[in-house]
Amino acid sequence: MSFEDKPSLYDTMDVRRAPVQVPWWRRRLTWGVIAGALLAIAAVWAWRLSDGSVAEIAHSEVWLGTVERGTFVVQVQAAGRLVPATSRWIAAPAGGVIDQVLVTPGQRVSVGTPLVKLANPTVLNAAQSAAADLAAAEAGLLAKKQEQENAVLSERSAIEGIKVEVESAAMHLKADGKLAEQGIVPRFQYEDEKLKFGLMQQRLRFEQERLANLEGGNRSLLRAENERVRQERALAALKQAEAEQLTVRAPITGQIEQISAEPGQQLAAGANLARISTPDALKAEVKVSQYDAGSVAPGQAVSVDAHDGVVAGRVARVDPTVKDGLVTVDVSLTGKPPASARVDQSVDAAIRITQLHDALYVPRPANVRADSSAEVFVLGPNGDLATRRTVRFGVGSTDRIQVLAGLVPGERVVLSDVSAYSRYRQLRLR
C-alpha cells in the first residue's frame, strides 16, 4: 500500500452521532412503574402491621383484669373538701362607720359575743328622741288620770251634798205634812216645800247621770292615752333596739371564718360584716364530672374517705350549674367524722348510684367510657397472646364497668393504655 493509500488520522476517528430522544410517554411510564411498586410495598407492610403482625410488650408493662359475674355496685368517684354544715354571713343592721372590730378570723364565739361596733349618730338621736316622746306621753297619761280623778271626786262630793239636802228636805216635808193636816202650817207652805223636794230629787238624778257620763268619758280618754303611750313605747323599744344593734353580736355559736370590715370603713345597711361557721358540724363538698352528675340525686348513700377514717353520708344537694366541667355535690355526714377532721380538709367520696344483681363486669380498661363499644385486648388461654376484640360496655362505676357483650366470665383483659398498639391485631406478652 502506498503512502497515499493509507487512511488518514481523521479517517480513523468516530463520527459523533446525534443523541437519541426518549419519548415522553416512555419516561412517564417508567416513573409510574416505580411509584406503583413503592405503593404496593407500603400496602403490604400496612397490611402486615394492622392485621397480620404481632407486637411484643413486656408483661410487667401491662395490667390485667378478670371478667366476673355477680353483684355490681355502681359508684361515682368524687374529690372535695370538708366544709362547715352551717355558715352564716352577719350583715350590718344599719348604715354607719365601723368604730371597732372586736374579733379576728379563727376566733371562737358564742351567742351574743360582740363582733363589731358601728357609729351612727342618726340612729342614736332617733333612739333618744323616741325615749323622750315616751316619757312625755307617760307623763301626760299620769296627768290626765289625776285630772279625771279630781273631777270624779268633785262630782261625787257634790252628789253627796245633794243627797244630804234631799234627806233633810224629806224630813222637813214629812213633819210639815202632819202640821199642815192640823192647820198649824199653812197649806201653800207645805206645797212649796213639796215642790222644792221634787226639784232636789231631780237634781240628784241629773248629777248621778253626769257622774256616770264623766266616768265613761274618762275611760275613753284613758284608752286613747294608753294607746298613744303603747305606740310611743313600741317606737322607743324599736329605736333602742336599732341603737343596740350598732354593736353587732354573734347570732350563733361557732368560729369566725371571715371578717370583711375595718375601722373607719363606711357601710350601707345590709352590708356583710363577718362570716361565722360551725366547725364542729361538718359536711363534704365534692366535685363530680358533668358526665356523671346526671346519675347523682339527693338521698343516695356516700362513703367519705377523710384519710383517717371513712364516714357514711348522704347526698343533700346537687348544684344545678356546671363550672369547669364539674358539678358541686353537698354531702351531709350521717356518721361521726374522725377527731382529726378539720375545715377545708381534702376528702374522697364514693357516691353509690345503684346496684346490679347477676351482672357481668370487669375492671375498667383505660380510655373506655360507659355505654359505648370499644376494642380491647383479650388474653388467650396460653396466657401470653392477647387478641383485639370489640366489646360493648354498659354502666360504669369508679373502677369497674359493666360488660353487655363480647366477654365471658373468667377471661382476662388488658387494662393498661395500649393505644400505641392499636394498629396491631395481637399483643404478645413476654
C-alpha positions in Angstrom: 0.0 0.0 0.0 1.4 3.3 -0.9 1.6 6.2 1.5 -1.2 7.8 -0.4 -3.4 4.8 0.1 -3.2 4.7 4.0 -6.2 6.2 5.9 -5.6 9.5 7.4 -5.9 10.2 11.2 -9.2 12.0 10.6 -10.4 9.0 8.7 -10.0 6.6 11.7 -11.9 8.8 14.3 -15.6 8.0 15.4 -18.1 10.3 14.0 -20.2 12.0 16.7 -23.8 11.0 16.5 -26.9 12.9 17.4 -28.3 11.9 20.9 -31.3 9.5 20.8 -34.5 11.2 22.0 -36.6 9.1 24.5 -40.3 9.6 24.0 -42.1 11.5 26.8 -44.7 8.7 27.3 -41.8 6.2 28.0 -40.4 8.4 30.7 -43.8 8.8 32.5 -44.4 5.1 32.2 -41.0 4.4 34.0 -41.8 6.7 36.9 -45.4 5.2 37.1 -44.0 1.7 37.4 -41.6 2.8 40.2 -44.3 4.7 42.1 -46.7 1.7 41.8 -44.0 -0.6 43.2 -43.4 1.6 46.2 -47.2 1.8 46.9 -47.5 -1.9 46.7 -44.6 -2.4 49.1 -46.2 0.2 51.5 -49.6 -1.6 51.3 -48.1 -4.9 52.1 -46.3 -3.5 55.1 -49.5 -1.7 56.3 -51.4 -5.0 55.9 -48.8 -6.9 57.9 -48.8 -4.2 60.6 -52.5 -3.9 61.0 -53.8 -7.4 60.7 -51.1 -9.8 60.4 -48.3 -8.6 62.8 -48.0 -9.3 66.4 -46.5 -6.7 68.7 -44.4 -7.7 71.7 -44.6 -6.0 75.1 -43.2 -6.8 78.5 -45.7 -8.5 80.8 -44.6 -6.1 83.6 -45.8 -3.1 81.5 -49.4 -4.0 81.4 -52.2 -4.5 84.0 -54.7 -7.3 83.5 -58.3 -7.6 84.8 -60.6 -10.6 85.1 -64.2 -10.7 83.9 -66.5 -11.6 86.7 -70.2 -12.2 87.3 -72.1 -11.1 90.4 -73.4 -8.1 92.3 -72.1 -4.9 90.7 -72.3 -1.7 92.7 -72.3 1.4 90.5 -70.4 4.2 92.1 -69.3 7.7 91.2 -65.9 8.9 92.5 -65.5 12.5 93.5 -62.9 14.6 95.3 -63.6 17.6 97.5 -63.2 19.0 101.0 -64.9 19.3 104.4 -66.8 22.5 104.9 -69.0 23.7 107.8 -72.5 22.4 107.7 -73.7 25.8 108.8 -72.2 29.0 107.6 -73.8 32.4 108.0 -73.0 36.0 107.0 -73.7 38.7 109.5 -74.9 41.9 107.9 -74.9 45.5 109.2 -78.4 46.3 110.6 -77.9 50.0 109.7 -75.6 52.1 107.7 -72.7 53.7 109.6 -69.0 53.9 110.2 -67.1 51.0 111.7 -65.8 52.1 115.1 -64.3 48.9 116.4 -63.7 45.3 115.2 -63.7 43.2 118.3 -62.9 39.7 116.8 -60.4 38.1 114.5 -60.7 35.2 112.0 -60.4 31.8 113.7 -61.8 33.1 117.0 -64.5 31.0 118.7 -67.6 33.0 119.6 -70.9 32.2 121.3 -74.4 33.7 121.0 -74.3 37.3 122.0 -70.5 37.8 121.6 -69.8 41.4 120.3 -68.3 41.4 116.9 -68.2 44.9 115.5 -69.2 48.3 116.9 -70.8 50.8 114.5 -71.1 54.6 114.9 -74.3 56.2 113.6 -75.4 59.5 115.2 -78.8 59.4 113.4 -79.7 56.1 114.9 -78.7 57.2 118.4 -80.5 60.5 118.1 -83.7 58.7 117.0 -83.5 56.4 120.0 -83.1 59.4 122.4 -85.9 61.3 120.7 -88.2 58.2 120.9 -87.4 57.8 124.6 -88.2 61.4 125.3 -91.5 61.1 123.4 -92.3 58.1 125.5 -91.6 59.9 128.8 -93.8 62.8 127.7 -96.6 60.5 126.7 -96.4 58.7 130.1 -96.4 62.0 132.0 -99.4 63.2 130.0 -101.2 60.0 130.8 -100.5 60.4 134.5 -101.6 64.0 134.5 -104.8 63.1 132.7 -105.5 60.3 135.2 -105.1 62.8 138.1 -107.3 65.4 136.4 -110.0 62.8 135.8 -109.8 61.5 139.3 -110.2 65.0 140.7 -113.2 65.7 138.5 -114.8 62.5 139.6 -114.2 63.2 143.3 -115.6 66.7 142.9 -118.7 65.3 141.3 -119.1 62.6 143.9 -118.8 65.2 146.6 -121.4 67.4 145.0 -123.8 64.4 144.8 -123.2 63.5 148.5 -124.1 67.1 149.4 -127.3 67.0 147.4 -128.2 63.7 149.0 -127.9 65.3 152.4 -130.1 68.2 151.3 -132.7 65.7 149.9 -132.8 63.7 153.1 -133.1 66.9 155.2 -135.9 68.2 152.9 -137.6 64.8 153.1 -137.7 65.0 157.0 -139.0 68.6 156.9 -141.6 67.7 154.4 -142.8 64.8 156.5 -143.1 66.9 159.6 -144.7 69.8 157.9 -147.2 67.4 156.3 -148.5 66.4 159.7 -148.6 70.1 160.9 -150.4 71.0 157.7 -153.1 68.5 158.4 -153.5 70.0 161.9 -153.7 73.5 160.4 -150.6 74.7 162.1 -148.5 75.1 158.9 -150.3 76.8 156.0 -151.2 74.6 153.1 -149.4 76.6 150.5 -146.1 76.4 152.5 -146.4 72.7 152.6 -147.0 72.5 148.9 -144.0 74.8 148.2 -141.7 72.5 150.3 -143.1 69.5 148.4 -142.2 71.1 145.1 -138.7 72.0 146.2 -138.2 68.4 147.4 -139.1 67.1 144.0 -136.7 69.5 142.4 -133.9 68.3 144.7 -134.5 64.7 143.8 -134.4 65.5 140.1 -131.2 67.4 140.6 -129.7 64.4 142.4 -130.6 62.2 139.4 -129.0 64.7 137.0 -125.8 64.8 139.0 -125.6 61.0 139.1 -126.1 60.8 135.4 -123.4 63.4 135.0 -121.1 61.3 137.1 -121.7 58.2 135.0 -121.1 60.2 131.8 -117.9 61.7 133.3 -116.6 58.2 134.2 -117.4 56.8 130.8 -115.7 59.7 129.0 -112.7 59.4 131.3 -112.4 55.7 130.4 -112.5 56.5 126.7 -109.9 59.2 127.1 -107.7 56.9 129.1 -107.9 54.2 126.4 -106.7 56.7 123.8 -103.9 58.0 126.0 -102.9 54.4 126.8 -102.8 53.6 123.1 -100.6 56.6 122.5 -98.3 55.6 125.2 -98.2 52.0 123.9 -97.2 53.2 120.4 -94.6 55.5 121.8 -93.2 52.7 123.9 -93.1 50.4 120.9 -91.3 53.0 118.9 -88.9 53.7 121.7 -88.2 50.0 122.0 -87.6 49.7 118.3 -85.2 52.7 118.2 -83.4 51.4 121.2 -83.0 48.0 119.6 -81.6 49.7 116.5 -79.2 51.6 118.7 -78.2 48.4 120.5 -77.7 46.7 117.1 -74.9 49.1 116.3 -72.9 46.7 118.5 -73.2 43.7 116.1 -73.3 40.4 118.1 -72.9 36.8 117.1 -76.4 35.1 116.5 -74.9 31.6 116.7 -72.1 29.7 118.4 -69.3 29.0 116.0 -66.0 30.2 114.6 -65.2 33.4 112.8 -64.4 32.4 109.3 -64.0 35.8 107.6 -64.1 39.5 108.6 -64.9 42.0 105.8 -64.8 45.1 107.9 -62.1 47.6 109.0 -62.2 50.5 111.5 -63.2 53.7 109.7 -65.0 51.9 106.9 -68.3 53.4 105.8 -71.0 50.7 105.4 -74.5 50.7 104.0 -77.3 48.8 105.7 -77.2 45.1 104.9 -73.5 45.0 104.0 -71.7 41.9 105.1 -69.5 42.2 108.2 -68.4 38.8 109.2 -69.0 35.1 108.4 -69.5 32.6 111.2 -69.3 28.8 110.6 -69.8 25.8 112.9 -66.6 23.8 112.6 -68.0 21.1 114.9 -70.7 20.2 112.4 -69.1 19.4 109.0 -70.3 18.4 105.6 -68.5 17.3 102.5 -68.5 19.4 99.3 -67.3 17.3 96.4 -66.9 17.8 92.7 -68.4 15.3 90.2 -67.8 15.2 86.5 -70.6 16.7 84.5 -70.9 13.3 82.7 -71.6 11.5 86.0 -73.7 14.3 87.6 -76.9 13.2 85.8 -77.0 10.0 87.8 -76.4 11.7 91.2 -79.5 12.5 93.2 -80.3 13.6 96.8 -80.6 10.8 99.2 -78.0 8.5 97.7 -75.6 6.9 100.1 -72.0 8.2 100.1 -68.8 6.9 101.7 -66.5 9.8 102.5 -62.8 9.0 103.0 -61.3 11.6 105.3 -57.8 9.9 105.1 -58.1 9.0 108.7 -61.3 7.0 108.5 -64.4 6.5 106.3 -67.6 8.4 107.2 -71.1 7.5 106.0 -73.1 10.3 104.4 -76.0 11.1 102.1 -76.3 13.4 99.0 -78.0 16.5 100.3 -77.9 18.8 97.2 -76.7 18.7 93.6 -75.8 22.1 92.2 -77.8 22.8 89.0 -74.8 24.6 87.3 -71.6 23.3 85.7 -68.3 25.0 86.3 -65.1 23.9 84.6 -66.7 20.7 83.6 -67.6 19.8 87.3 -70.8 19.8 89.3 -70.8 20.6 93.1 -72.5 18.0 95.3 -73.2 18.6 99.0 -72.9 15.5 101.2 -74.4 15.6 104.8 -72.4 13.3 107.1 -74.6 10.8 108.9 -71.6 9.3 110.7 -69.2 10.9 113.1 -66.1 12.4 111.4 -62.7 11.4 112.8 -61.2 13.6 115.6 -58.6 14.8 113.1 -61.2 16.2 110.7 -60.8 19.9 110.0 -62.5 22.5 107.8 -61.0 22.6 104.2 -59.5 19.1 104.7 -59.4 17.2 101.4 -61.6 14.1 101.1 -62.5 11.5 98.5 -66.1 10.3 98.2 -67.8 7.3 96.5 -71.4 8.0 95.7 -73.5 4.8 95.4 -75.7 5.2 92.4 -77.3 1.8 92.1 -76.7 -2.0 92.5 -77.0 -4.6 89.7 -77.5 -8.3 90.5 -76.1 -11.1 88.4 -74.2 -8.6 86.2 -71.1 -9.2 84.1 -68.3 -6.7 84.8 -64.6 -6.2 84.5 -62.1 -3.7 86.0 -62.3 -0.5 83.9 -59.8 -0.5 81.0 -58.1 2.7 80.1 -59.9 5.1 77.7 -63.2 3.1 77.9 -66.4 5.1 78.6 -69.7 3.8 79.8 -72.5 3.0 77.3 -70.1 2.5 74.4 -68.3 -0.1 72.3 -64.6 -0.3 72.3 -61.8 -2.6 71.2 -59.7 -4.3 74.0 -57.1 -6.9 74.0 -58.3 -10.2 75.5 -55.7 -12.7 76.8 -55.9 -16.2 75.3 -55.7 -19.5 77.2 -52.0 -19.7 76.9 -51.6 -16.5 78.9 -49.1 -14.8 76.6 -51.0 -13.8 73.5 -53.8 -11.1 73.6 -56.1 -10.6 70.7 -58.0 -7.5 69.9 -61.8 -7.8 70.3 -64.8 -5.4 70.1 -66.7 -5.3 73.4 -70.0 -3.5 74.3 -70.0 -1.8 77.7 -72.9 -0.7 79.9 -72.9 1.4 83.1 -69.6 2.4 84.6 -68.5 2.6 88.2 -65.5 4.1 90.0 -63.0 1.3 88.9 -65.3 -1.2 87.2 -67.6 -1.3 84.2 -70.5 -3.5 83.1 -70.0 -5.8 80.2 -73.0 -6.2 77.9 -71.4 -8.3 75.1 -68.1 -9.6 73.8 -66.6 -11.1 77.0 -67.3 -14.1 79.2 -66.6 -14.7 82.9 -63.0 -15.8 83.6 -61.4 -14.0 80.6 -58.6 -11.6 81.3 -58.4 -8.2 79.6 -55.6 -5.8 79.2 -56.5 -2.7 81.3 -53.4 -0.5 80.5 -53.4 2.2 77.9 -52.2 0.3 74.8 -53.5 2.9 72.2 -50.0 3.0 70.8 -50.6 -0.6 69.6 -54.0 0.0 68.1 -52.7 -1.0 64.6 -51.8 -4.5 65.8 -54.2 -7.3 65.9 -52.4 -9.1 68.7 -50.0 -8.5 71.6 -47.5 -11.0 72.8 -46.6 -10.6 76.5 -43.0 -11.6 77.0 
